[in-house]
């Protein structure tokens, strides 16, 4: 539920970005673009930060197992 949609009857940028990200990760780039053009900036950044966090956790676990 989006507060902007409920109160103002307008979709906010977050609504379109969520839908666009869903289409983007399913490789439906045309639909993703139609929902929100910023997905081509936001999705790669999300993927980058996700991988960075996985590497950080992996190094922490690996460091604990060697002790």
C-alpha positions in Angstrom: 0.0 0.0 0.0 1.3 3.4 -1.0 0.4 6.4 1.1 0.7 8.7 -1.9 -1.7 6.5 -3.9 -4.2 6.4 -1.0 -4.1 10.0 0.0 -3.4 11.8 -3.3 -4.6 9.2 -5.8 -1.2 9.4 -7.5 1.6 6.9 -7.7 4.9 7.9 -6.2 8.3 7.1 -7.8 8.7 4.2 -5.4 5.7 2.4 -6.8 7.0 2.4 -10.3 10.5 1.6 -9.2 9.4 -1.5 -7.3 7.5 -2.8 -10.3 10.3 -1.8 -12.6 12.8 -3.7 -10.5 10.7 -6.8 -10.6 10.6 -6.7 -14.4 14.3 -5.9 -14.5 15.3 -8.9 -12.5 13.2 -11.1 -14.8 15.0 -9.6 -17.8 11.9 -7.8 -19.1 13.7 -4.6 -19.8 11.1 -2.9 -21.9 8.4 -3.2 -19.2 10.9 -2.1 -16.6 11.7 1.0 -18.6 8.0 1.8 -19.0 7.4 1.6 -15.3 10.4 3.7 -14.3 13.4 4.8 -16.3 15.6 5.1 -13.2 15.6 1.3 -12.8 18.6 1.1 -15.1 20.5 3.1 -12.5 18.9 1.8 -9.3 19.0 -2.0 -10.1 22.7 -2.2 -10.9 23.4 -0.2 -7.7 21.3 -2.6 -5.6 23.1 -5.6 -7.2 26.5 -4.0 -6.4 25.6 -3.4 -2.8 24.1 -6.8 -2.4 27.3 -8.5 -3.7 29.4 -6.2 -1.6 27.5 -7.3 1.5 27.7 -11.0 0.6 31.5 -10.7 0.3 31.7 -8.9 3.7 29.7 -11.6 5.4 31.7 -14.3 3.7 35.0 -12.8 4.9 33.6 -12.5 8.4 32.5 -16.2 8.4 35.8 -17.3 6.9 37.8 -15.3 9.5 35.8 -16.9 12.3 36.3 -20.5 11.0 40.1 -20.1 10.8 40.4 -19.3 14.5 
